Amino acid sequence: MNGEIKMGVVNEAIENLKRIDVDGETMQYIIEKLGMDDQMLRQLVLTKPRIQTFNMLDEWNVETFWTRNKLTREGKYFK
């Protein structure tokens, strides 16, 4: 499939997802069904600022949950 045709199909898929107002859980389901969840996780972790990743991980960490604005571990600040 050449690039122009492929982008047309991609843009159509995006418009369909917007039209049905896809939510986060449904998008996750689609990504998993495409077998792309590990790749997506890797891409997002490696391209987003580190602090975003640490803050999201710390939502599950009881020790830092209540002190997110003072995010430290062993005396080191995450930036």
Phi, psi and omega per residue, in radians:
M1 nan 2.222 -3.116
N2 -1.337 2.853 -3.031
G3 -1.010 -0.697 -3.104
E4 -1.151 -0.778 3.119
I5 -1.148 -0.750 -3.129
K6 -1.061 -0.770 -3.140
M7 -1.141 -0.561 3.072
G8 -1.104 -0.760 3.123
V9 -1.159 -0.723 3.124
V10 -1.086 -0.827 -3.136
N11 -1.111 -0.635 3.083
E12 -1.132 -0.724 3.104
A13 -1.097 -0.753 3.119
I14 -1.071 -0.788 3.134
E15 -1.089 -0.674 3.095
N16 -1.122 -0.725 3.124
L17 -1.131 -0.695 3.092
K18 -1.133 -0.724 -3.104
R19 -1.072 -0.681 3.132
I20 -1.533 0.032 3.106
D21 0.945 0.977 -3.080
V22 -1.026 2.386 3.116
D23 -1.704 3.058 -3.075
G24 -1.063 -0.740 -3.120
E25 -1.152 -0.692 3.118
T26 -1.177 -0.709 3.109
M27 -1.104 -0.711 3.081
Q28 -1.067 -0.753 3.116
Y29 -1.046 -0.773 3.131
I30 -1.095 -0.807 -3.139
I31 -1.078 -0.724 3.110
E32 -1.140 -0.738 3.131
K33 -1.125 -0.502 3.077
L34 -1.400 -0.134 -3.125
G35 1.287 0.469 -3.053
M36 -1.934 0.121 -3.032
D37 -1.118 -0.731 3.124
D38 -1.149 -0.733 3.121
Q39 -1.101 -0.749 -3.139
M40 -1.127 -0.754 3.100
L41 -1.018 -0.843 -3.134
R42 -1.049 -0.839 -3.124
Q43 -1.053 -0.777 -3.112
L44 -1.177 -0.760 -3.137
V45 -1.100 -0.687 -3.077
L46 -1.421 -0.306 -3.096
T47 -1.855 -0.349 3.134
K48 -1.499 2.730 3.073
P49 -1.004 2.463 -3.094
R50 -0.946 -0.669 -3.082
I51 -1.083 -0.586 3.098
Q52 -1.106 -0.760 3.128
T53 -1.116 -0.820 -3.130
F54 -1.106 -0.715 3.127
N55 -1.102 -0.700 3.126
M56 -1.171 -0.732 3.099
L57 -1.113 -0.645 -3.102
D58 -1.297 -0.203 3.008
E59 -1.092 -0.427 3.133
W60 -1.690 -0.110 -3.082
N61 -1.710 1.931 -3.083
V62 -1.033 -0.636 -3.084
E63 -1.123 -0.580 -3.082
T64 -1.921 -0.073 -3.063
F65 -0.944 -0.771 -3.064
W66 -1.499 -0.145 -3.118
T67 -2.172 0.751 -3.097
R68 -1.003 -0.596 -3.124
N69 -1.295 -0.192 3.122
K70 -2.116 0.875 -3.004
L71 -1.207 1.850 3.098
T72 -2.404 2.688 2.984
R73 -2.464 2.189 3.118
E74 0.899 0.704 3.073
G75 1.359 0.080 -3.136
K76 -1.850 2.360 3.083
Y77 -1.586 2.464 3.078
F78 -1.683 2.297 3.122
K79 -2.219 nan nan
